Amino acid sequence: MVVKWHLFGKRESTITRLCHKVQRLILVSDAQSTGNAEFIKAAEDVKNLPSKPSNDQLLELYGLFKQSIVGDNETPAPGMFDLQGKAKHAAWLKLKGTSKADAQAQYIALVKKLQG
C-alpha cells in the first residue's frame, strides 16, 4: 500500500509539473502580441547577433523577454537537478515588479548593445 501511494505521489507531481508547463505555454505569447514595433524588431534581431552572448547576457535576455511578455514570474521553481531551468527562473524572478514596458525598453537596449 505504501508503494502505491509513493508511486501515485510521484505520478501526481509529474502531472502537476506538466500542467505548469502547459500554463506557461498558454500564457507565453510572442513578441508581436505586445504591439511594440521596436521590441518586435529587437526580438528578431537577437537571432542574428554578430557573436554569441555570454551565459549571463543570455540569462538577462531571457528574463527581460519573459518579463516583457508575461510579467512577474509566478511559476514554481524547477527541481534541484534542473540547473538551467533554475538559472532561467532566477533571471526572470529578479525582475519581479518591473513593468512590461520597462522590461521591453531594457531588452531593446541590451540587444542594441550586443549588436555593437
Backbone as CSV, one residue per row, in Angstrom:
resi,resn,N_x,N_y,N_z,CA_x,CA_y,CA_z,C_x,C_y,C_z
1,MET,0.821,-1.198,0.000,0.000,0.000,0.000,0.861,1.256,0.000
2,VAL,1.930,1.257,0.760,2.828,2.409,0.816,3.436,2.671,-0.552
3,VAL,3.803,1.602,-1.251,4.388,1.729,-2.577,3.409,2.399,-3.537
4,LYS,2.135,1.998,-3.474,1.143,2.604,-4.355,1.013,4.103,-4.080
5,TRP,1.003,4.494,-2.833,0.922,5.920,-2.505,2.154,6.652,-2.991
6,HIS,3.306,6.019,-2.822,4.548,6.641,-3.282,4.512,6.849,-4.796
7,LEU,4.086,5.803,-5.519,4.013,5.913,-6.964,2.979,6.949,-7.388
8,PHE,1.839,6.960,-6.711,0.814,7.940,-7.054,1.310,9.353,-6.784
9,GLY,1.982,9.533,-5.646,2.526,10.852,-5.323,3.526,11.312,-6.364
10,LYS,4.355,10.375,-6.812,5.338,10.717,-7.841,4.631,11.054,-9.145
11,ARG,3.640,10.248,-9.483,2.893,10.494,-10.717,2.148,11.826,-10.638
12,GLU,1.580,12.095,-9.478,0.842,13.343,-9.300,1.764,14.549,-9.483
13,SER,2.971,14.476,-8.934,3.882,15.610,-9.078,4.296,15.781,-10.535
14,THR,4.423,14.689,-11.273,4.744,14.769,-12.697,3.596,15.433,-13.444
15,ILE,2.387,15.061,-13.119,1.214,15.664,-13.748,1.132,17.148,-13.397
16,THR,1.413,17.484,-12.154,1.395,18.883,-11.731,2.419,19.687,-12.520
17,ARG,3.632,19.137,-12.673,4.671,19.838,-13.439,4.253,20.019,-14.883
18,LEU,3.630,19.016,-15.468,3.159,19.106,-16.842,2.097,20.197,-16.969
19,CYS,1.197,20.274,-16.007,0.166,21.325,-16.018,0.787,22.713,-15.957
20,HIS,1.830,22.872,-15.144,2.508,24.167,-15.057,3.158,24.524,-16.387
21,LYS,3.732,23.531,-17.074,4.345,23.793,-18.380,3.290,24.207,-19.390
22,VAL,2.145,23.559,-19.369,1.062,23.906,-20.283,0.567,25.321,-19.993
23,GLN,0.443,25.656,-18.705,0.025,27.012,-18.340,0.998,28.039,-18.894
24,ARG,2.298,27.767,-18.764,3.302,28.697,-19.267,3.195,28.834,-20.779
25,LEU,2.957,27.739,-21.489,2.825,27.807,-22.936,1.608,28.622,-23.340
26,ILE,0.522,28.482,-22.589,-0.677,29.244,-22.896,-0.461,30.728,-22.612
27,LEU,0.206,31.037,-21.494,0.430,32.426,-21.122,1.460,33.114,-22.009
28,VAL,2.462,32.355,-22.414,3.550,32.946,-23.176,3.105,33.114,-24.615
29,SER,3.131,34.330,-25.050,2.834,34.590,-26.448,4.111,35.141,-27.076
30,ASP,4.023,35.577,-28.275,5.223,36.065,-28.931,5.358,37.577,-28.797
31,ALA,6.472,38.065,-29.277,6.779,39.493,-29.166,5.741,40.349,-29.882
32,GLN,5.150,39.816,-30.944,4.183,40.595,-31.717,2.934,40.923,-30.917
33,SER,2.647,40.137,-29.905,1.456,40.390,-29.099,1.565,41.677,-28.292
34,THR,2.782,42.203,-28.142,2.964,43.428,-27.364,2.539,44.667,-28.145
35,GLY,2.614,44.587,-29.467,2.287,45.751,-30.281,3.397,46.780,-30.322
36,ASN,4.521,46.504,-29.675,5.665,47.409,-29.642,6.599,47.052,-30.796
37,ALA,6.588,47.870,-31.848,7.362,47.574,-33.059,8.853,47.457,-32.776
38,GLU,9.368,48.311,-31.922,10.803,48.278,-31.611,11.165,46.990,-30.852
39,PHE,10.298,46.548,-29.967,10.521,45.299,-29.229,10.449,44.103,-30.177
40,ILE,9.489,44.121,-31.083,9.350,43.053,-32.071,10.618,42.957,-32.920
41,LYS,11.130,44.113,-33.349,12.362,44.138,-34.149,13.543,43.604,-33.343
42,ALA,13.654,44.006,-32.075,14.752,43.536,-31.223,14.673,42.020,-31.026
43,ALA,13.452,41.495,-30.884,13.275,40.051,-30.710,13.716,39.291,-31.962
44,GLU,13.573,39.894,-33.124,14.064,39.287,-34.367,15.575,39.482,-34.499
45,ASP,16.058,40.673,-34.164,17.484,40.982,-34.289,18.357,40.119,-33.387
46,VAL,17.827,39.723,-32.240,18.609,38.945,-31.284,19.000,37.583,-31.871
47,LYS,18.254,37.126,-32.869,18.549,35.841,-33.504,19.754,35.929,-34.440
48,ASN,20.168,37.148,-34.795,21.249,37.344,-35.759,22.346,38.248,-35.211
49,LEU,22.725,38.058,-33.964,23.786,38.868,-33.369,25.131,38.487,-33.978
50,PRO,26.072,39.445,-34.035,27.386,39.154,-34.629,28.177,38.078,-33.875
51,SER,27.974,37.989,-32.566,28.642,36.942,-31.783,27.680,36.435,-30.722
52,LYS,27.948,35.224,-30.244,27.075,34.623,-29.238,27.262,35.354,-27.904
53,PRO,26.157,35.793,-27.296,26.255,36.453,-25.988,26.767,35.481,-24.921
54,SER,27.318,36.044,-23.848,27.761,35.226,-22.724,26.544,34.594,-22.048
55,ASN,26.781,33.620,-21.195,25.670,32.986,-20.478,24.901,33.999,-19.637
56,ASP,25.619,34.918,-18.987,24.945,35.948,-18.184,24.064,36.836,-19.054
57,GLN,24.570,37.191,-20.235,23.781,38.021,-21.146,22.564,37.251,-21.666
58,LEU,22.751,35.969,-21.952,21.617,35.154,-22.401,20.545,35.064,-21.324
59,LEU,20.976,34.897,-20.075,20.006,34.848,-18.974,19.293,36.183,-18.807
60,GLU,20.034,37.269,-18.971,19.419,38.595,-18.871,18.401,38.790,-20.001
61,LEU,18.761,38.385,-21.206,17.833,38.470,-22.334,16.580,37.643,-22.059
62,TYR,16.778,36.429,-21.563,15.652,35.547,-21.258,14.720,36.192,-20.230
63,GLY,15.294,36.665,-19.129,14.488,37.268,-18.071,13.716,38.481,-18.555
64,LEU,14.387,39.337,-19.308,13.730,40.542,-19.824,12.618,40.194,-20.811
65,PHE,12.877,39.198,-21.670,11.859,38.800,-22.638,10.620,38.250,-21.925
66,LYS,10.839,37.354,-20.979,9.714,36.777,-20.244,8.941,37.848,-19.463
67,GLN,9.664,38.766,-18.833,9.012,39.837,-18.086,8.221,40.736,-19.032
68,SER,8.760,40.950,-20.242,8.101,41.795,-21.242,6.797,41.189,-21.744
69,ILE,6.779,39.869,-21.856,5.615,39.191,-22.426,4.612,38.786,-21.350
70,VAL,5.097,38.138,-20.286,4.211,37.549,-19.282,4.021,38.450,-18.072
71,GLY,5.064,39.152,-17.682,5.031,39.928,-16.440,5.744,39.146,-15.351
72,ASP,5.366,39.370,-14.110,6.053,38.743,-12.980,5.995,37.217,-13.056
73,ASN,7.088,36.598,-12.617,7.221,35.146,-12.613,6.421,34.569,-11.453
74,GLU,5.374,33.852,-11.774,4.531,33.207,-10.765,4.654,31.690,-10.831
75,THR,5.594,31.187,-11.627,5.747,29.743,-11.793,6.555,29.163,-10.640
76,PRO,6.314,27.907,-10.305,7.117,27.272,-9.248,8.557,27.056,-9.722
77,ALA,9.469,27.066,-8.789,10.880,26.857,-9.113,11.075,25.443,-9.654
78,PRO,11.979,25.294,-10.623,12.273,23.954,-11.148,12.945,23.082,-10.095
79,GLY,13.019,21.801,-10.382,13.652,20.859,-9.463,15.134,21.136,-9.287
80,MET,15.696,20.571,-8.237,17.082,20.885,-7.896,18.089,20.386,-8.925
81,PHE,17.738,19.427,-9.740,18.673,18.916,-10.739,18.565,19.643,-12.073
82,ASP,17.593,20.509,-12.220,17.412,21.279,-13.444,18.168,22.601,-13.300
83,LEU,19.478,22.545,-13.488,20.319,23.724,-13.262,20.015,24.842,-14.245
84,GLN,19.814,24.499,-15.507,19.497,25.520,-16.495,18.135,26.158,-16.190
85,GLY,17.165,25.334,-15.853,15.840,25.842,-15.507,15.874,26.746,-14.290
86,LYS,16.692,26.369,-13.297,16.817,27.202,-12.094,17.447,28.551,-12.423
87,ALA,18.462,28.546,-13.295,19.116,29.803,-13.681,18.144,30.710,-14.432
88,LYS,17.366,30.132,-15.344,16.371,30.910,-16.088,15.304,31.454,-15.148
89,HIS,14.841,30.608,-14.252,13.807,31.011,-13.286,14.309,32.185,-12.443
90,ALA,15.547,32.099,-11.973,16.125,33.160,-11.144,16.294,34.453,-11.940
91,ALA,16.713,34.335,-13.207,16.895,35.520,-14.052,15.580,36.256,-14.256
92,TRP,14.518,35.514,-14.415,13.201,36.124,-14.591,12.672,36.642,-13.265
93,LEU,12.878,35.885,-12.191,12.365,36.254,-10.877,12.971,37.556,-10.360
94,LYS,14.234,37.820,-10.690,14.864,39.040,-10.174,14.289,40.309,-10.810
95,LEU,13.493,40.155,-11.851,12.845,41.309,-12.490,11.436,41.555,-11.951
96,LYS,11.063,40.813,-10.924,9.720,40.955,-10.347,9.460,42.421,-9.990
97,GLY,8.310,42.902,-10.379,7.940,44.284,-10.105,8.273,45.238,-11.245
98,THR,9.071,44.790,-12.202,9.396,45.611,-13.371,8.203,45.565,-14.322
99,SER,7.786,46.723,-14.791,6.639,46.745,-15.708,7.036,46.122,-17.047
100,LYS,6.038,45.689,-17.790,6.307,45.107,-19.099,6.980,46.124,-20.014
101,ALA,6.524,47.373,-19.951,7.105,48.422,-20.800,8.574,48.668,-20.449
102,ASP,8.898,48.713,-19.157,10.293,48.905,-18.742,11.155,47.722,-19.159
103,ALA,10.629,46.513,-19.012,11.368,45.316,-19.416,11.615,45.328,-20.924
104,GLN,10.633,45.768,-21.694,10.812,45.855,-23.140,11.892,46.871,-23.489
105,ALA,11.891,48.015,-22.819,12.906,49.046,-23.080,14.301,48.525,-22.733
106,GLN,14.422,47.813,-21.619,15.718,47.242,-21.231,16.166,46.168,-22.216
107,TYR,15.232,45.370,-22.692,15.534,44.319,-23.673,16.052,44.951,-24.961
108,ILE,15.360,45.977,-25.436,15.760,46.671,-26.662,17.160,47.249,-26.510
109,ALA,17.425,47.903,-25.370,18.739,48.498,-25.116,19.836,47.428,-25.077
110,LEU,19.553,46.294,-24.468,20.551,45.222,-24.388,20.842,44.631,-25.766
111,VAL,19.804,44.434,-26.566,20.012,43.911,-27.915,20.847,44.892,-28.742
112,LYS,20.557,46.190,-28.644,21.343,47.190,-29.363,22.796,47.173,-28.921
113,LYS,23.011,47.022,-27.622,24.379,46.945,-27.076,25.112,45.723,-27.635
114,LEU,24.431,44.596,-27.695,25.033,43.359,-28.188,25.288,43.404,-29.707
115,GLN,24.535,44.224,-30.400,24.747,44.361,-31.836,26.012,45.181,-32.136
116,GLY,26.428,45.949,-31.161,27.675,46.712,-31.327,27.522,48.091,-31.793
